[in-house]
């Protein structure tokens, strides 16, 4: 059987070649409208996207054969994860491939703000020579506040420390020890806002972070601070940001992401003299695009060949170092579930999975899901897998 893979956003050739070498049929169709995507998605077993394609619940309902959605990048807020999970579709991303690129871009934007690079450049283009108009500030001995301390922020932190900055971090999901190992002091959000000369956002977009930076939080920032956002556009209330810039509460802002993308041509952000803008290029380096394409493609290959996805969002996560050891047990436990279903063909109210020996030292959540998948095979209409087996079992 030949599996069909749809590539609906631009992907580096290295990823396409990897898919083809694995014997998959690759169809590159970029620029699809939502209706066009819904019309053709039933024909595909896998979908690889970047930030341009929106995988809505309507798309997922139409995707009768889809087994995996791979995001060549980090953010997955353009995918309806809940709908995909209900449908048993694995969602995976490539969280490590563009980390260095995104971190370097955040640092570059911080320098651009500190030294008024964008405005000075525009002035020179206009034939002017006005050195006094672009007095900047030094990065050295300043305080950088990181809102979020994940992979990208960690890289930013280490670079900032190397530049002689003090680093504060706010992240309710990391420990003080982790932050200290990065070179950061873990503080509350309010303290970070009040003490930071530069604030860099490194957040996913969800209901808890949407417009986290708003009129109330901006009122708490250190007067004259500068803010950088290379994460997700919706975490900033852009109207409140403009008001803080106009009032002087903020000295500048550098944005790579926006609430609406592409940024409308008439957006006041485009003409503000103290705003530096880039068109969502944080991960746009040759090296990063090569790596995220390979990571996304490899996970599609793995899922279609019944192997676990390394960076699955909605399936039990197996650490990379454990994959080789655990993978054979996944198939074994699923077969045991199928055998039990045939051996004991009656209603099952409770299943207990007991693990002994070296395997007991590993996280075995994926084995529980595999056992349920085997038990449910042939007795429910829905296609069960490690993503949705527990959901189906409790219905």
KOLKOLNU-111230 format. One record per residue (C-alpha): residue number from 1; residue in one letter; x, y, z. Coordinates in steps of 0.001 Angstrom, whole numbers, plus 500000, padded with zeros to 6 digits. Layout:
BEGIN
i; aa; px; py; pz
NUM; a; X; Y; Z $
...
REM end
This chain:
BEGIN
i; aa; px; py; pz
1; x; 500000; 500000; 500000 $
2; x; 501299; 503452; 499069 $
3; x; 500515; 506208; 501523 $
4; x; 499705; 509695; 500234 $
5; x; 501163; 512787; 501918 $
6; x; 499858; 516318; 501309 $
7; x; 502287; 519212; 501716 $
8; x; 500125; 522342; 501955 $
9; x; 502827; 524884; 502885 $
10; x; 506340; 525371; 501493 $
11; x; 508742; 522700; 502754 $
12; x; 512482; 522315; 502241 $
13; x; 513411; 519859; 499500 $
14; x; 515285; 517693; 502001 $
15; x; 511991; 516797; 503694 $
16; x; 510283; 515986; 500402 $
17; x; 513172; 513742; 499382 $
18; x; 513071; 511893; 502703 $
19; x; 509367; 511138; 502217 $
20; x; 509901; 509921; 498659 $
21; x; 512834; 507735; 499668 $
22; x; 510523; 506078; 502207 $
23; x; 508184; 505073; 499378 $
24; x; 505474; 507653; 500083 $
25; x; 503561; 509545; 497402 $
26; x; 504166; 513253; 497942 $
27; x; 501738; 515888; 496672 $
28; x; 502811; 519516; 497109 $
29; x; 499794; 521837; 496874 $
30; x; 500396; 525172; 498554 $
31; x; 498058; 528150; 498749 $
32; x; 494880; 526094; 499143 $
33; x; 491712; 527826; 500291 $
34; x; 489884; 526258; 503273 $
35; x; 487231; 524825; 500945 $
36; x; 489856; 523393; 498597 $
37; x; 491635; 521728; 501513 $
38; x; 488386; 520208; 502782 $
39; x; 487605; 518900; 499291 $
40; x; 490902; 517059; 498787 $
41; x; 491906; 516003; 502312 $
42; x; 489977; 512668; 502205 $
43; x; 492565; 511405; 499702 $
44; x; 495523; 511726; 502067 $
45; x; 497010; 509705; 504903 $
46; x; 499281; 512470; 506207 $
47; x; 499437; 516255; 506139 $
48; x; 502526; 518415; 506620 $
49; x; 501993; 522117; 507269 $
50; x; 503741; 525229; 508482 $
51; x; 501981; 528307; 509866 $
52; x; 499947; 529108; 506750 $
53; x; 497477; 526209; 506744 $
54; x; 494605; 526208; 509243 $
55; x; 493569; 522673; 510171 $
56; x; 490096; 523272; 511560 $
57; x; 487539; 520838; 512941 $
58; x; 485821; 520977; 509528 $
59; x; 489021; 519868; 507812 $
60; x; 489490; 517038; 510308 $
61; x; 485900; 515826; 509904 $
62; x; 486526; 515546; 506165 $
63; x; 489850; 513737; 506629 $
64; x; 488559; 510186; 506497 $
65; x; 491993; 508592; 506018 $
66; x; 494262; 511041; 507820 $
67; x; 496572; 509475; 510391 $
68; x; 499044; 512229; 511187 $
69; x; 499414; 516011; 510952 $
70; x; 503010; 517197; 511194 $
71; x; 503857; 520835; 511788 $
72; x; 507255; 521818; 510371 $
73; x; 507910; 524206; 513236 $
74; x; 506879; 524709; 516845 $
75; x; 503486; 526419; 517173 $
76; x; 500370; 524290; 516680 $
77; x; 497664; 526875; 517408 $
78; x; 496610; 526601; 513739 $
79; x; 495526; 522988; 514369 $
80; x; 492369; 521954; 516231 $
81; x; 494120; 519539; 518604 $
82; x; 490913; 518451; 520333 $
83; x; 489217; 517526; 517051 $
84; x; 492329; 515688; 515868 $
85; x; 492528; 513732; 519113 $
86; x; 488857; 512747; 518913 $
87; x; 489497; 511510; 515373 $
88; x; 492560; 509533; 516405 $
89; x; 494906; 511690; 514330 $
90; x; 498386; 512152; 515740 $
91; x; 499581; 515761; 515796 $
92; x; 503340; 516267; 515918 $
93; x; 505606; 519274; 515646 $
94; x; 509319; 519932; 515175 $
95; x; 510216; 521840; 518336 $
96; x; 514000; 521702; 518132 $
97; x; 514839; 522405; 514495 $
98; x; 514431; 526181; 514541 $
99; x; 515281; 526916; 518174 $
100; x; 518650; 528535; 517474 $
101; x; 517220; 530582; 514599 $
102; x; 514318; 531884; 516692 $
103; x; 516601; 532744; 519606 $
104; x; 519045; 534591; 517364 $
105; x; 516187; 536573; 515827 $
106; x; 514966; 537653; 519269 $
107; x; 518482; 538830; 520116 $
108; x; 518752; 540618; 516754 $
109; x; 515488; 542471; 517393 $
110; x; 516691; 543464; 520849 $
111; x; 519822; 545009; 519324 $
112; x; 517730; 546722; 516639 $
113; x; 515592; 548324; 519355 $
114; x; 518538; 549322; 521509 $
115; x; 520342; 551106; 518673 $
116; x; 517381; 552385; 516586 $
117; x; 518671; 550410; 513605 $
118; x; 515442; 550413; 511591 $
119; x; 514829; 554160; 511872 $
120; x; 518475; 554992; 511163 $
121; x; 518350; 552778; 508091 $
122; x; 515201; 554501; 506803 $
123; x; 516834; 557876; 507381 $
124; x; 519906; 556917; 505367 $
125; x; 517712; 555565; 502559 $
126; x; 516006; 558955; 502443 $
127; x; 519351; 560673; 501865 $
128; x; 519712; 562044; 505398 $
129; x; 522691; 562036; 507795 $
130; x; 521443; 562649; 511323 $
131; x; 523616; 561023; 513961 $
132; x; 522043; 562839; 516911 $
133; x; 518536; 561577; 516160 $
134; x; 519369; 557936; 516870 $
135; x; 520974; 557899; 520303 $
136; x; 520714; 554338; 521609 $
137; x; 521348; 552386; 524790 $
138; x; 523814; 549619; 525578 $
139; x; 522745; 546038; 526178 $
140; x; 525494; 545446; 528735 $
141; x; 524359; 545667; 532373 $
142; x; 520685; 545825; 531373 $
143; x; 518004; 543436; 532648 $
144; x; 516225; 541117; 530223 $
145; x; 512884; 539623; 531262 $
146; x; 511867; 536364; 529598 $
147; x; 508147; 535597; 529733 $
148; x; 508267; 531844; 529243 $
149; x; 511402; 529745; 529693 $
150; x; 511127; 526978; 527121 $
151; x; 513660; 525869; 524523 $
152; x; 513912; 529143; 522602 $
153; x; 513933; 531286; 525730 $
154; x; 516676; 529097; 527173 $
155; x; 518865; 529831; 524168 $
156; x; 518056; 533548; 524441 $
157; x; 518928; 533434; 528135 $
158; x; 522371; 531946; 527585 $
159; x; 523164; 534460; 524844 $
160; x; 521964; 537360; 527006 $
161; x; 524133; 536260; 529922 $
162; x; 527067; 536158; 527520 $
163; x; 526318; 539763; 526580 $
164; x; 526599; 540843; 530198 $
165; x; 522868; 541101; 530905 $
166; x; 520993; 540086; 534037 $
167; x; 518103; 537762; 533192 $
168; x; 514736; 537410; 534925 $
169; x; 512234; 534739; 533923 $
170; x; 508554; 534111; 534523 $
171; x; 507288; 530604; 533845 $
172; x; 504887; 528802; 536207 $
173; x; 505913; 525424; 534779 $
174; x; 509641; 525429; 535534 $
175; x; 511547; 525105; 538789 $
176; x; 513862; 527618; 540402 $
177; x; 516717; 525147; 539918 $
178; x; 516025; 524883; 536179 $
179; x; 515985; 528669; 535826 $
180; x; 519194; 529032; 537811 $
181; x; 520926; 526459; 535623 $
182; x; 519961; 528615; 532643 $
183; x; 521393; 531685; 534334 $
184; x; 518026; 533293; 535122 $
185; x; 516264; 534409; 538293 $
186; x; 512704; 533064; 538468 $
187; x; 510241; 535792; 539524 $
188; x; 506555; 536671; 539292 $
189; x; 505223; 538306; 536145 $
190; x; 504614; 541586; 537964 $
191; x; 508184; 541674; 539277 $
192; x; 509580; 540876; 535849 $
193; x; 507612; 543698; 534245 $
194; x; 508699; 546186; 536902 $
195; x; 512420; 545347; 536755 $
196; x; 513146; 544571; 533091 $
197; x; 514714; 546966; 530594 $
198; x; 513897; 544549; 527765 $
199; x; 511018; 542048; 527801 $
200; x; 511056; 539094; 525393 $
201; x; 507944; 536922; 524989 $
202; x; 508264; 533160; 524487 $
203; x; 504738; 531804; 524882 $
204; x; 502331; 529444; 523150 $
205; x; 498975; 530932; 522228 $
206; x; 496145; 529529; 524334 $
207; x; 493307; 530818; 526475 $
208; x; 495691; 531473; 529345 $
209; x; 498136; 533547; 527291 $
210; x; 495851; 535321; 524827 $
211; x; 496447; 539087; 525251 $
212; x; 498524; 538435; 528355 $
213; x; 500267; 541685; 527465 $
214; x; 497403; 544166; 527716 $
215; x; 496687; 547627; 529113 $
216; x; 496841; 546361; 532703 $
217; x; 500133; 544510; 532360 $
218; x; 501715; 547266; 530273 $
219; x; 500913; 549751; 533042 $
220; x; 503187; 547692; 535304 $
221; x; 506277; 547751; 533089 $
222; x; 509343; 549760; 533952 $
223; x; 508940; 553144; 532212 $
224; x; 511026; 553200; 529045 $
225; x; 511209; 549426; 528690 $
226; x; 511302; 547757; 525289 $
227; x; 509306; 544658; 524335 $
228; x; 510111; 541910; 521821 $
229; x; 507711; 539250; 520548 $
230; x; 508880; 536351; 518411 $
231; x; 506405; 533793; 519821 $
232; x; 502726; 534127; 518840 $
233; x; 500900; 537269; 517765 $
234; x; 497794; 536935; 519897 $
235; x; 499654; 537178; 523200 $
236; x; 499777; 540985; 522833 $
237; x; 496817; 543365; 522698 $
238; x; 498159; 545446; 519813 $
239; x; 495934; 548458; 520542 $
240; x; 497192; 548552; 524129 $
241; x; 500759; 548214; 522855 $
242; x; 500356; 551233; 520584 $
243; x; 498865; 553250; 523444 $
244; x; 501832; 552378; 525682 $
245; x; 504244; 553454; 522941 $
246; x; 502411; 556735; 522372 $
247; x; 502350; 557531; 526086 $
248; x; 506056; 556830; 526492 $
249; x; 505479; 553936; 528890 $
250; x; 507309; 551789; 526333 $
251; x; 510367; 553109; 524506 $
252; x; 509991; 550622; 521676 $
253; x; 508620; 547317; 520440 $
254; x; 509965; 544728; 518006 $
255; x; 507449; 542278; 516580 $
256; x; 507889; 539247; 514356 $
257; x; 504365; 537882; 514909 $
258; x; 500935; 539499; 514812 $
259; x; 497329; 538888; 515789 $
260; x; 496393; 538898; 512110 $
261; x; 498864; 537552; 509581 $
262; x; 499737; 538876; 507099 $
263; x; 499708; 542175; 508983 $
264; x; 497145; 544452; 507253 $
265; x; 498693; 547116; 505038 $
266; x; 496888; 549852; 506975 $
267; x; 497945; 548638; 510434 $
268; x; 499218; 551570; 512544 $
269; x; 502073; 549323; 513647 $
270; x; 503596; 549717; 510178 $
271; x; 504032; 553467; 510491 $
272; x; 504961; 553826; 514155 $
273; x; 508484; 555270; 514477 $
274; x; 509389; 553163; 517518 $
275; x; 508225; 549801; 516225 $
276; x; 510517; 547343; 514425 $
277; x; 508635; 544812; 512290 $
278; x; 509618; 541577; 510553 $
279; x; 507180; 539259; 508697 $
280; x; 507243; 536158; 510950 $
281; x; 510771; 535122; 509993 $
282; x; 512041; 533963; 513382 $
283; x; 512626; 530444; 512085 $
284; x; 513504; 531454; 508546 $
285; x; 517088; 530386; 508146 $
286; x; 518395; 527858; 505653 $
287; x; 519576; 525635; 508479 $
288; x; 516314; 525778; 510433 $
289; x; 514072; 525086; 507441 $
290; x; 516235; 522120; 506487 $
291; x; 515988; 520636; 509975 $
292; x; 512263; 521184; 510641 $
293; x; 511465; 519682; 507233 $
294; x; 513461; 516568; 508109 $
295; x; 511904; 516336; 511584 $
296; x; 508341; 516669; 510269 $
297; x; 508923; 514219; 507424 $
298; x; 510539; 511615; 509668 $
299; x; 507600; 511671; 512070 $
300; x; 505152; 511174; 509208 $
301; x; 507213; 508185; 508071 $
302; x; 507299; 506787; 511600 $
303; x; 503549; 507105; 512191 $
304; x; 502635; 505599; 508811 $
305; x; 504889; 502654; 509626 $
306; x; 503354; 502166; 513084 $
307; x; 506255; 503681; 514983 $
308; x; 505824; 506377; 517654 $
309; x; 506178; 510016; 516668 $
310; x; 509132; 511568; 518479 $
311; x; 507408; 514888; 519198 $
312; x; 503728; 513937; 519334 $
313; x; 501531; 516649; 520849 $
314; x; 498489; 514523; 521632 $
315; x; 499950; 511056; 522191 $
316; x; 502048; 509679; 525040 $
317; x; 505523; 511123; 524597 $
318; x; 508479; 508747; 524522 $
319; x; 511872; 510296; 525269 $
320; x; 514179; 509933; 522288 $
321; x; 516583; 507757; 524261 $
322; x; 513772; 505261; 525071 $
323; x; 512181; 504830; 521631 $
324; x; 514335; 501927; 520460 $
325; x; 513720; 499938; 523646 $
326; x; 509971; 500558; 524011 $
327; x; 508831; 500331; 520373 $
328; x; 508730; 496482; 520164 $
329; x; 506583; 496326; 523293 $
330; x; 503957; 498623; 521749 $
331; x; 503156; 496072; 519041 $
332; x; 503333; 493196; 521540 $
333; x; 500884; 494789; 523982 $
334; x; 498431; 495687; 521215 $
335; x; 498447; 492050; 520059 $
336; x; 497881; 490948; 523638 $
337; x; 494841; 493235; 523745 $
338; x; 493487; 491712; 520527 $
339; x; 494052; 488215; 521916 $
340; x; 492255; 489059; 525151 $
341; x; 489312; 490440; 523186 $
342; x; 488978; 487124; 521307 $
343; x; 489692; 484935; 524328 $
344; x; 487213; 486779; 526557 $
345; x; 484477; 488053; 524167 $
346; x; 482341; 489795; 526766 $
347; x; 482005; 493278; 528173 $
348; x; 485267; 494380; 529745 $
349; x; 484895; 496802; 532642 $
350; x; 488487; 497027; 533817 $
351; x; 491902; 496378; 532321 $
352; x; 495100; 496222; 534330 $
353; x; 498532; 496265; 532716 $
354; x; 501377; 495013; 534899 $
355; x; 504982; 495523; 533880 $
356; x; 508032; 493791; 535361 $
357; x; 511739; 493814; 534696 $
358; x; 513704; 496566; 532954 $
359; x; 510564; 497804; 531166 $
360; x; 509090; 498850; 534525 $
361; x; 511694; 501608; 534753 $
362; x; 510184; 503402; 531739 $
363; x; 507053; 505532; 531317 $
364; x; 504521; 502995; 530025 $
365; x; 501523; 505241; 529270 $
366; x; 501842; 504436; 525577 $
367; x; 501604; 500717; 526383 $
368; x; 498310; 501300; 528186 $
369; x; 496990; 503042; 525089 $
370; x; 498256; 500221; 522861 $
371; x; 496492; 497617; 525016 $
372; x; 493213; 499537; 524739 $
373; x; 493664; 499844; 520992 $
374; x; 493956; 496064; 520726 $
375; x; 490949; 495475; 522973 $
376; x; 488784; 497884; 520991 $
377; x; 489769; 496584; 517560 $
378; x; 486734; 495298; 515718 $
379; x; 484209; 496135; 518440 $
380; x; 483740; 499883; 517980 $
381; x; 483056; 501922; 514877 $
382; x; 485759; 504491; 515600 $
383; x; 489329; 503811; 514589 $
384; x; 491188; 503529; 517880 $
385; x; 494893; 504243; 518303 $
386; x; 497311; 505502; 520929 $
387; x; 495791; 508972; 520585 $
388; x; 492115; 508311; 521215 $
389; x; 491855; 504776; 522606 $
390; x; 491192; 505983; 526154 $
391; x; 488511; 508416; 524907 $
392; x; 486685; 505641; 523046 $
393; x; 487050; 503208; 525958 $
394; x; 485228; 505512; 528370 $
395; x; 482231; 506114; 526091 $
REM end
